[in-house]
Amino acid sequence: MFETLNLLILIAAGLVALSVFTSLVSFRIGAPLLLVFLVVGLAAGEDGPGGIAFSDTRAAYFIGSIALTFILFDSGFRTRLATFRLAAAPALALATIGVALTAGVVGAAAHYLFGWAWTDGLLLGAIVGSTDAAAVFFLLRVGGVNLREMISATLEVESGSNDPMAIFLTVTLIGMITAGSMEADAAAGAELILEFVRQMGLGLIAGLAGGYLMVQIVNRLKLEPALYPILVLALALVLMAVTTLAGGSGFLAVYVAGILCGNVRMRQQPSLKKFQGGTTWLSQIGMFVTLGLLASPSQFGQVALEGFGLAAVLIFLARPFAVWLCLMPFGFSRGEIAFVSWVGLRGAVSILLAILPLIAGLPNAQEIFNVTFLIVLTSLVLQGWTIRPMARRLKLTVPPRMGPVDRIELELPGGQDHELVGYTIHPASPVARGERIPRWARPVLILRDGHSIRLQKAGKPQPGDRLYILASPRQVPVLDTLFAAVTKEENDPALFGDFDLDPDTQLAELGALYGFHVHKADAELTLRAFMKRELGDDVEPADRVAYGDIDLVVRAIDSDHVITAVGLAVEHIDPAEPTLPFFFSREDFSRVARRLANRIRRRRARAKVMARRRQAYDRRDDTAPTEAAAATASTAVASPDAEPSRMPEEAPRKAGSSAPGPAGQAQAKAPPVKDKATRGKATTGETTTGESDDDAEDWRSSSSRDSRDEEDEAPRIAAASHGSTG
């Protein structure tokens, strides 16, 4: 017995240590680290060199559920509330509607392409419908890809909140298949919607209440500092279990509680972040290795066609279609939609959900599990390996806001308003270059060459000094910018312009200084206000706004996306944006709608002109006999000696003149008019000519308005790496 236990401990610890060592290779070759953990599990399984036979699906699901709880809580704990507010609407649309659309498209493909039953196809679609939180968070936070905050926030919030939707669909479909009630009627649909609202609603309420209780418990209890992280994670597990037993979404509750706890002041918060970071890594390793052990690669050949085929449908059709429909109303550009659809990595959550059909004993459960595993492997290899080049190809990367900073946080015993922050002064930091430390930051200790120095004798801070400062937690980000190294791109004129400007400078002053025309409506605007108006809320460093022949560039922003430095580029640069033949954005549809409206307006103007001309011609035809009779009568009165037989013959000849004499004869000798409308215009006098001039003027003004509208379609604002946002 003891030998077996020791053998299990040896195997588990050895696999974890091996996964950690292989991470070094992963960083060097650029492979997704979670894929490496999964491959370690496959190699240690019964079909690999390790030969470990592991088939306990319930134990695997139990381990995966605990690991996913820790991962989701830590993900919410590290998500800033400002980030959540920025991307809440598009991310929640992806987490609900997007998951349902993805499941439907994959299910239809499994049914029509590979002959699966609708129940099995939709169940597979629900299993692979959500992105993996562990994979996405790893790529965004550890992968070294600097994205626009709107995109990274959308991916982050989506991956943390779409698991409950996939779990709900999977559990519901398994229950309906087991009960044999797959009839689609109005009553079943209404019941399904009510069940979804109930689970998500209870999960949200339980998450808010549980997070509030966690904060109160941690802040009121006086414990040993090392016990606080253990208490918080234990409370997260309790919250997940209680919410699930109550009929709500336990994973949603944990994620919401993590967001609440991470955005308020809690005791021992720095130690909580460190402990949870290590626990999250251990959870990811344990979950991926366990799921790798559970798989049997020898069975993958039987479902290779279905696995790789449905993986292609998911990556290239289902996910892009769902993302496009969900993000188009929010003004995302083509490149942004394409990138979000590409970062739809499937991972441990999908494999974890694929265990549920095995536990439920469904007929095709093993086939569904193997296909799911192949889809996850394809997603991690194809998408996970190409995230960074795809972001660069779509021009969505931005320069880092600040360089590396060496910081440690030490919380004071019982202190809620201040903490002790230690910095190692970087040689290229603003402080090392002479920037003064703010007065509200109180240095308490300086370590130089391993010795403590009194503040009065230390003089100016030197590179390499360790400086400890007593500051408020809200002021720590400001200190980071002072002690951080400069970025490589900070002084690049191609990115940030040739000159540095004060963001409070008015446009009129800048135009007078550099000799460019400023519109009256913009004269009193400051550079900050003008660029905020043009760029909106999604402001990032290196964003450009064209104004005449110059470019205004965002040099720096603070944590609230407020512009703190503006650059001036004397030459306008048109950003090179990739051309995508699909992923039409809201701006593309607006442009098409404007063109259709212009065409309709032109046709209406043309029809209006033609209608007026027809009316003029009809009036000419109605008045022609009367004018001819009047002309005949006047001729008879003026010439009483004329022969009666010649009067009827002369009437038609004189009908074209309004009065007898040379003028009338000249008009009679004029060449015939080809167009009816022109003939009516020539014979109706000044009134008809005036109407025609008005019609022509309307037509010309309509055409000029249309041309101006089409010219206005060319964007005046050129935001680098920003795309054509709506």
Secondary structure, DSSP 8 states (H G I E B T S, - for coil): -HHHHHHHHHHHHHHHHHHHHHHHHHHHHT--HHHHHHHHHHHHBTTSSS-B----HHHHHHHHHHHHHHHHHHHHHTS-HHHHHHHHHHHHHIIIIIHHHHHHHHHHHHHHHH---HHHHHHHHHHTSS--HHHHHHHHHTS---B-HHHHHHHHHHHHHSHHHHHHHHHHHHHHHHHT-----HHHHHHHHHHHHHHHHHHHHHHHHHHHHHHHHHHH----TTHHHHHHHHHHHHHHHHHHHTTS-HHHHHHHHHHHHHTS--TTHHHHHHHHHHHHHHHHHHHHHHHHHH--GGGGGGGHHHHHHHHHHIIIIIHHHHHHHHHGGGT--HHHHHHHHH-----HHHHHHHHHHHHHT-TTHHHHHHHHHHHHHHHHHHTTTSHHHHHHHTT-B---SS----EEEEE-TT-SS-EEEEEE--TTSTTTTT----TTSEEEEEEETTEEE-HHHH-S--TT-EEEEEE-GGGHHHHHHHHS---TTTT-HHHH-SEEE-TT-BHHHHHHHHT----GGGTT-BHHHHHHHHHTT---TT-EEEETTEEEEEEEE-TT--EEEEEEESS---------SS---HHHHHHHHHHHHHHHHHHHHHHHHHHHHHHHHHHHHHHHHHHHHHHHHHHHHH-TTS-GGGHHHHHHHHTT-SSSSHHHHHHHTS---SSHHHHHHHHSHHHHHHHHHHHHHHHHHHHHHHHHHHHHTS-S---TTT-S--
